[in-house]
Amino acid sequence: MGLTDTLLLFAAEGEPPGLLPARQQMAFSLGWHIVLACFGVAFPTIIFVVHRRGIVRDDPVALGLAQRWAKVSAVLFAIGAVSGTVLSFEMGLLWPGLMGRFGDVLGLPFAFEGLSFFVEAIFLGLYLYGWGRMPPRRHLLMLVPMAVSGVVGTFCVVSVNAWMNNPAGFAIRDGEVVDVNPWRAMFNDAVWLQFAHMWVGAFIVVGMTVAGVYAFGMLRGRTDAHHRLGFTVPFAFASVAAVAQPFIGHVLGMRIHDSQPAKLAAFELAQTTESPAPLRLGGVLIDGKVEWALTIPRLGSIIARNSWDAPVPGLNEIPRNQWPPVNITHLAFQAMVGIGTLLVVVAAVYWVARWRGRDLLGNRWFLWLAVAVGPLAVVALESGWVATEVGRQPWTVYGVLRTVDAASESSGLWWSYIAVLVIYLGMTVGAVVVLRSMARRWRAGETDLPSPYGPPRTESVP
């Protein structure tokens, strides 16, 4: 039995042979790329703040941070460009039933996303090579279109996902997609809340991750102004975002009751409709029974419906063949909420202590916690996407196109999956090697690493 035949044993009866590898490949590549996308959204804004501080206050530490972070963002942008290109091909290769049928509906946001990518690349190059070649304030302004294009590109991609959750902008007549309105599809009813959730989440991930890097440096004894500022600025962004995120998530969650009741039932692990509904912490559904859950009365209605006694729909109201994978959806959702709550607590502890005159950057326990919240923020981000995507199943386009009908029929997708694993592993190793090399050279005193392919630097323009 060959490798392909062996892997096909994992496919459920009646499913196309390409469904499982398509799901695995898309989950892996999207889960990998989304972290890099966060840096494209949030990092230019954070760099803008430290760069502006450096100009306004004549602060060489802030300017040094801006220059270093710009070079880090260039490395991340380069590998993000590769992974984003792979995703573009995957949409047609893995899901021909989606793109072949709805390509006219989804073409507009994908086109705008491509234009945003080119704009970001152009101004990233101008910013990188502008050090010492442009007037300082004009150079600073190169970050603005970088930040805007990153946000616009992310909005376009999120709009496609929001459309898959809330399809709009077309009609189906005699099995054909007609009356296409790509603007209505792009600006569907769910897009603004989903985008806000993703946009704020990007600042949490980037802010906590970058702050964690400098917290680790302080644990190694590097307590200079460079490390303190490198921690404080991104942590401030992440703190504001962490506090705002639960409110956005709450509004978004309330909308799910009307748009995707099966997803809400899975989030809440609700077998039957209850009024008032309890909140179940943890737990899994085994043979139709909820096991190992901590149940808190009424809190489910308050959180999910913003009411003391509003019912939360149960899985019993939904046909069994339209249930999402309940346990994965529930646990991913709770991981996102639980970690998000922890991040709010960590941010509150730091800023309250600072307000009261305590310097937690000298406390090793807090610094280790700050190191940990970076990876935890990434886990929360990934968990949120798992909850969103798995919770929509068995639909690719909710209520319109089932996932089994969107997937490729080719069993050879396992080979493309293996190729993607190898490519992404190589990019990961390459990025780590390059970033660690840059960090070592900076610690050794090389303050101005050359940009690749850049012309020789001249004196600063007044």
N, C-alpha and C positions, 0 to 999 in steps of 0.2 A: 504494500500500500504506500503510495507516494505522500509527500507532505500535504499537497492540496487535498487529497482524499481524506487524510487524517483530520485536517482542520474542518472539513465539511461535516464531520460527525457532530460538531458543536452546534450546527444550525438546526433550529426546530423544524419539525415536519411542516411542509407547505410554505416555508419561507424561501425567498430567492437566495441562491448560494452567495451572492455578493452582500447580503444584508449585514451579517456579523462582521466581516472585515471592514465594510464601509463604516459601521458604527465605531469599531475600535480605532480605525485610522483617523476619523474625524474627531473623536474624543481626545485622542492623544495630541494631534497637531493643533487643534483649537485650544486645548488646555495649556499647551506649551506657549503658543503665540499670544494668548490673552495677557500674560504677565508682561511681555515686551510692549504690547499695545498700551498698557497702563503707563509705562515710562514715556511713550510718545504723547500721551494726553497730559500728564501732570508735571513731568520733569522740566519742560521749557518754562513753565510758570514759576516753579521753585528757583530755577536758575536766574530768571528775570529779577526776582526779589533780591537775591544776594548780589547780583551784578549791579543793580541800581543802588543798593546800600554801599557798594564799593565806590561808585562814582560820587554819590551825594555826600558821603561821610569821608571820602578819601581813605577808604579802609582797604589796605592791601590784602588782609586776610580774606575778606569777602570776595575781592577780585580773583584771588588765587583759587578759592572754592569754585567760582563761576567757570574759570578756565578749565579746571580739572573735570568738573561735572560735564562740561560741554564735550570733552573728549570721551568720557564714559558714555554719554548719550549717543555719540557717533558710532561707537562699537555696537551698542544695543540696537541702534537704527539699522546698521548693516545686516545683522543677523535677523532682525525683524523683517527686513525687506525680503530676505530669502524665504522665511517661514510664511510670510503673507502671500508671496507668489505661489508657494505650494498650495495654500488654502484656496486660492483662486482656481487653480486647476482641479482641485479635489471636488469643488462644487459640481462641476460637470461630469467628472469621471466617476465619482461615487454615487451621485444622486441624479441620474439622467431623467428619472421620472418627475423630479421637481423642476430642474432647469429647462428641460425640453418642453414642458407644458407651461411653465410660468416665467420663462425667460423675459418675455416682453414686460411683465409686471415688475420684475426685480431689476431690470437693466439700469434704471435711472440712479438708484443709490450706489450701485457698484461703479458706475461711470464717475460719479462725484467722488467716491472714495479713491479711485485711481488718480484723479486730478489733485485731490488733497495730498496724496502721497508725494506727488511730484513737487508741489509747492513746498511741502515740509523739507524735502531733500534739498531743494535749491537754497532755501534760507538757512538750513543747517550748514551747508557749505559756506555760504557768505559769513555766517557767524563764526565758524571755525577759523577761517582764513582772514577774518577781519581784525583779529587782535593785532594792534600796532599799525594797522593800515587804514582805519576809518576813524573819524572823530568819535570820541567815546559815546556820546548820546545817540548818534546815528547807529553805531555798532550795537548798542543796547536794543534799539528798536528792531533789529533783525530777529529777535526772539518773539516778537508779537505775531507775525504771520506763521512762525513755527508752531506756536501754541494754538493759534486759531485753526490752522490746517489739521493739527492732531485731533482737536476736538471735533471738527467737521467730519473728518474721516471716520472717527469712532461713531459719531451720530449716524452716519450712513450705514455702517455695518450693523449697529444695534437696531436701526429701523427695519432691516431685513428680518432680524430675529423677532422684533415686535410684530411684524406683519405675519410671521409664521404662527404666532400666538393669537393674533387678532386680524385675520385676513380681511382685506378691503381693496377696493380699486379695480374690481373685475366682476364679471358675471359668467356663469357657466350655462351654455345653451346647447342642447343636444350633445353634451359631453365635451364641447369645445369652450375654451376660454375666450370670452368676447368682452366688448365694452371696456377695454383696458384704460385705466386712468392711473398712470405711474405716480403722479403727484399725490393722489389720494392713498395709494398703497404706501408710499414713503412716509407720509404724515398720517399714519393710521392712529386709531384711538389710544393705543398703548404706548406709542413711541416716546412721549415726553417723560413719563414716569420711569420707563425702563432705561432711557438714556441718563436721566438724573441719577438713578441708582448706580449705573456703571461709572459715570463721570466722578461721582463722589467716592465710589469704591477705588477708583484709580489713584486718587490722592491718598487714601488710606494705605494702599499697598506700597506706593512709592515712598511716601513720607515715613512710614514705619520701617521699611527696608533700609533706606538710606540712613535714617537715624540709628538703626541697629548696627550698621557698619561702624559708625563713629563711637557708639557705645562700646563696641568690642575693642576698638582702639584705645579707649580710655581704660578699659580693664587691663590692657597691656602696658599701662603707664603713660600713655600719650594724652596728657590733660591740658594741652596748650589751647590757645584761643581758636586755632584752626579746627580742632576736634569739637570744642564746645559749640562753636557757631554751626559747624557741620551737623551737629545733633539737633540744635534748637530750632533752626529754620524749618527743616522738613518735618520735625515732630510737631511743630505748631500747625502746619498745614494738615497733617494727619489727625491731630486732635480735633480741630474744627470739623473735619469731614466725618470723623468717628461719631461725634455728637449729632451731626445732622442726619447721618445715614438711617438710624432707627425710625425717624419721622417719615422719611421718604419711603422706607420699606413698609411701614405701617399703612400708608395711603395706597401703595402699590398692592399690598396684600389684601386690603379690603375690596379692591377691584376684582380680584380673582374669584370672589364668590359668584359674581354674575357671568364672568367670561369663561372660567375654567373650574367648575365645581369639583371635578374629579381630582384636580391638582390640589385644591384646598383640602379636600378630604384626606388626601395622602399626607399633606403637610401636618395636619392635626391628628393623624392616625385615627380617624373617626370611622368606625364600622357602620354605625347607625346615626341618623340625624338626631341631635340632642338639643334641648332648649331648657335652661342655659347649658352651654357646652363647656366641658372641662378642658384644661390644658394638660397634655400628656408630655412629660419630660422623659426623653429616652424611650425605650420600649421598641418592640418589633411585633409584626403580625405573623403568627405561626398557626397554620391550620385554622384560620378564621378567628383566632383569639389573640388579644393583645397581651403580650408577656413583658414583664420587667419594666413597666412604665410607672413613673411617679405622677399621680393624677392630682391636679389642683382644681377644685370646683370653680365654675363660672369664668375662670380666667381665659378660657378658649374663646368665649363669646366676646369678652372685652377686647382681646387682642385682634381676633380675626374679623369681628363685625362691628367693633366700636360701640358695643351695647352690653347691658347687664344680662340680657336674656335672649338675644337674637340667636336663632338656630344656626349651627354649622352643618352643612350638608354631609351626609354619610355615604360611604361606598355602597350601601344597600340600595341607594337611589340610582345607581349608575350601572348599566349593563356590564357584566363581568369582562367581556372582550374589549371594553373601553377603559379598564383600569390601567393606570400607570404602574410601574414597578414600585409598590407602596413603600417597602422598607428602605430602599435606596433613596427615594424622594424624601421621606420623612427624616431619615438620619442626616442627609445632606443639608436639609433646611435647618434642622436643629443645630448642626455644627456651625453653620453660618451665623445664626442668631446668637448662639452661645459665645463664639469667639468675638463677634461684634460687641457683645456686652462687656467682655473682658477688656477689649481695647478701650472702651469708654472709661472703664474704671482706672486703667493704667494712666490714661491721659488726665483724668481728674486728679488722681493722686499727685502726679508731677506738678500740675499747675497750681493746685491748692497749696502744696508744700512750698513752691516758689513764691506764691503770694504771701505766705507766712514767714518768708525769709530763710527757708531751709534749702540747701543745695543738694538735691538728690543725685547730681552727677558725681558726687564723691562717695555715694553709697553703692557698694558692690552688688548688693542684692537687687537694687533697682536697675543697675546697669545690665545685669544678667537677664532681668525681666525685659528690658528694652531690646536686648539682643533677640530674645525669644519671640517678641510680638511681630517682628518682621516676617519670619516664616509663617507664623499663625495668620497674619493678614492675607498671605497668599493662599493658605488653606481655606480661609473664609471666602475669598473670591472664587476659588475653584468649586467650593461647596455650593455657592449660590448659583453658579452656572449649571452644575449637575442637577440641582433642585429644579431650575427653570426648564432645562432641556429634557431630563428624564420624566419630570412631572407632566410634560405635554404629550408623552407617548400614550397611545400608539399612533399619534398623528405627527406628520411632518408639517403640514399646514392644518391647523386645528379645525376639525369638523369637515375638511374638504379632501385632503390627501393623506392616506395612511402611509406610514413609514415603509411598510413592506412593498407598497406600490411605487415608492420613490427611489428605492435602492436599485443598484445595478444587478444584472443577472450573471455577471462574470465571477467565477470562482477564482480567477487569476488575481483578484484584488489583494489576496494574501501576500503576493510578491511585492506589490506596490507598498503595502503596509510595512513589510520588512525593510524595503528601501528607505521609506520615510524614517523609520526608527534609526537606521544607520546614519542618514543625513543629519537628523536632529541631534543624535549623540555626538557626531563630529562637530556640529556648530556649538553645542554646549561646552564640549572640552576646549574648543578653540577660544570661545568667549572667556572662559575661566582662566585659561593660560594668559591671554592678552591682558585681561583686567588685573590679574595678580602681578604680572610683569610691570604694568604701569604703576601699581601701588608700591612695589618694591623700589622702583626708580624714584618715585616721589619721596618716599621715606629716606632714600639715600641722598636727597638734596637736589635732585634734578627738577627744577621748578617749572620748566617750559619744555615739555616733550614735543617733538616735531609732529605736525599733522602729516599724514601720508599724502604724497603727491602735491603738497603745498609749496608755493614759491618761498624763497628765503625771506625771513621776517625783517622788516625795516623798523626804523624808530617810530614811536607813536606819533600820530598826527595830532596837532594841537586842536 
